[in-house]
């Protein structure tokens, strides 16, 4: 199993540009989530999904959209990038009954 | 809002020592706690968890202690090795059925040979 994969690893955007961060898992996990990690702060939940077709907001959802059309994929869309969205983004997955989340390697995003 | 915090941002130990990483939480309704390890350039990795109805749980070389009276969580690593060098996060589930975890800011553990 590849586990949780994220692409790209690095990305630089200009203010106002849009892009999609990709996340995929091959463990048939129902629950998937996106976090952002900023220096000096813990991971903060952006959006999560408990299954295909079901998404919900986390702690910091503004400026981000998600959709879950398949069990495997959970893309995160930045609608109009802002410098405040400069961060490292992590995708994670687990079964709905379990508690052990498996994290991807992260995407480092810089918005200039 | 409610948050999970840490007492020490950096902990330096010698190889072979026992390490203790502390975490304070503020929400008495939290019913589940997790410790994660994050190595440089990687995503967090699950280490060990504990439910609020337990005081102690042991894993391989790691022990988590929960003191609900003072809302304190600790991670003990026995015989610390250079490979244990990483940032350690505690996280709590605010009774959301594992839907939403709140993470602490992290403690960096540095192990010197």
Interface residues (C-beta under 8 A of the other chain):
Chain A: X4 X31 X35 X40 X41 X42 X43 X44 X45 X48 X50 X56 X58 X59 X90 X92 X94 X99 X100 X101 X102 X103 X104 X105 X106
Chain B: X4 X32 X34 X41 X42 X43 X44 X45 X46 X49 X89 X91 X93 X98 X99 X100 X101 X102 X103 X104 X105 X106
